[in-house]
Amino acid sequence: MTTIVVFVEHSKGQARRASLEALGAAKAAGARVVAAVEGSDAQAVASTLGRFGAERVAVFAGDGRVSADRSARDLAALVREEGATACFAAATSSGKSLMPRIAATLDSTLHSDCTGLDLTGGAPKVVRPWLAGKLIATLESSAPVLCATLRPNTFAVQEGSGSAEIVAKPSSSDLKALLVSIEAKTGGKLDVKEAPIVVSGGRGMKAPEHFALIEELAAAFGNAAVGASRAVVDAGWRPHAEQVGQTGKTVSPQLYIAVGISGAIQHLAGMRTAKTIVAINKDADAPIFKVADYGLVGDAFEIVPALTAAVKAIRAQR
Ligand SMILES: Cc1cc2nc3c(=O)[nH]c(=O)nc-3n(C[C@H](O)[C@H](O)[C@H](O)COP(=O)(O)OP(=O)(O)OC[C@H]3O[C@@H](n4cnc5c(N)ncnc54)[C@H](O)[C@@H]3O)c2cc1C
């Protein structure tokens, strides 16, 4: 049986959903799954990971200092020690920072932002969007260790009743760069990359104060994040953390609602892998309708409040 090492991120004592999805992808591949968790809360998080497919959890409690170089060295050492043939992380900011370093340390290659995996025998294959999502490439790896970041909201979490062996690991002390602080710009709100529903607004909203309509629709769902096109981010209407697209974030939610967004290729690059796309636009010829599963042609200022009321009514009945 092959072994896969999965880097698990956590926040406030809980593993991030995108990391649980990476564990699920490794489990679904039929591998023995070894999770790696770092930091002061690592022990508490480690005890939960058996339920999500990990058979063994390596805990790097560290000394309170955070360094991607050190993390990469620790994880590469773990991969070697476990004889793993693959190493996964979620394609989040941390995963994207860490995994290239691990691949370099292991003299392997990196497959980033993967949306599919085939580890069922023979050379492992990964699927990933290319050229801003215009092409979907299947790549075969001949590297001894397959290093990949996995797109959030793409792979299923596999929750069961298992338990994992937990082992404490020492962290290396050689730090080249140290993370000093992180300031959350989303103010504790759901991140567009991880939310199951994203409601995005574009220039068709006309003014920043009208984003209250987008926020109300997102709030009505209860588990939705607000996204934005670059046009409104550049105009200073919305923070960059909400930007979806080629120069923003790539999202793959269950439901993506684009309101007053034309559907420029650079925007589509960030959302076309959403499972269901709903577009609201007063221009029936807007390119967004070419990728939409459901299109509503009309004025966002009439449609969005009606949709919000309908979502609230449906949720109230449950
Ligand atoms: C290198 C590069 C990188 C880029 N990266 C990104 C990126 O990451 N993300 C991104 O989004 N863009 C990106 N862009 C910009 C992109 O090309 C578009 O300019 C941008 O996406 C347009 O934003 P928009 O759809 O909000 O605005 P517009 O193109 O102006 O579209 C507004 C839409 O609103 C509709 N509308 C107007 N009024 C209403 C109404 N009352 N009700 C309903 N609909 C209405 C209009 O019909 C129109 O379709 C990038 C561009 C470049 C060159």
The ligand as an ORCA input file, in Angstrom:
! r2SCAN-3c Opt
* xyz 0 1
  C      -4.090     40.911    -16.683
  C      -5.514     41.075    -16.243
  C      -5.932     40.400    -15.116
  C      -7.257     40.510    -14.684
  N      -7.679     39.836    -13.580
  C      -8.985     39.876    -13.246
  C      -9.482     39.124    -12.138
  O      -8.728     38.449    -11.409
  N     -10.800     39.174    -11.869
  C     -11.689     39.927    -12.603
  O     -12.891     39.930    -12.299
  N     -11.238     40.661    -13.642
  C      -9.917     40.664    -13.962
  N      -9.485     41.454    -14.990
  C     -10.408     42.460    -15.532
  C     -11.407     41.909    -16.548
  O     -10.836     41.926    -17.841
  C     -12.688     42.778    -16.561
  O     -12.342     44.107    -16.842
  C     -13.470     42.738    -15.261
  O     -13.694     41.394    -14.859
  C     -14.812     43.417    -15.470
  O     -15.506     43.485    -14.270
  P     -17.109     43.551    -14.278
  O     -17.641     42.357    -14.971
  O     -17.526     43.790    -12.873
  O     -17.408     44.893    -15.069
  P     -17.998     45.113    -16.525
  O     -17.223     44.378    -17.554
  O     -18.121     46.602    -16.670
  O     -19.426     44.435    -16.483
  C     -20.500     44.947    -15.739
  C     -21.709     44.096    -16.102
  O     -22.804     44.497    -15.321
  C     -23.969     44.427    -16.114
  N     -24.958     45.324    -15.509
  C     -24.950     46.677    -15.491
  N     -26.001     47.132    -14.805
  C     -26.699     46.053    -14.374
  C     -27.882     45.894    -13.628
  N     -28.569     46.924    -13.140
  N     -28.317     44.630    -13.390
  C     -27.647     43.544    -13.862
  N     -26.508     43.663    -14.588
  C     -26.043     44.904    -14.835
  C     -23.523     44.837    -17.493
  O     -24.403     44.339    -18.483
  C     -22.152     44.201    -17.566
  O     -22.204     42.913    -18.156
  C      -8.166     41.357    -15.418
  C      -7.713     42.008    -16.558
  C      -6.412     41.887    -16.966
  C      -5.964     42.609    -18.213
*
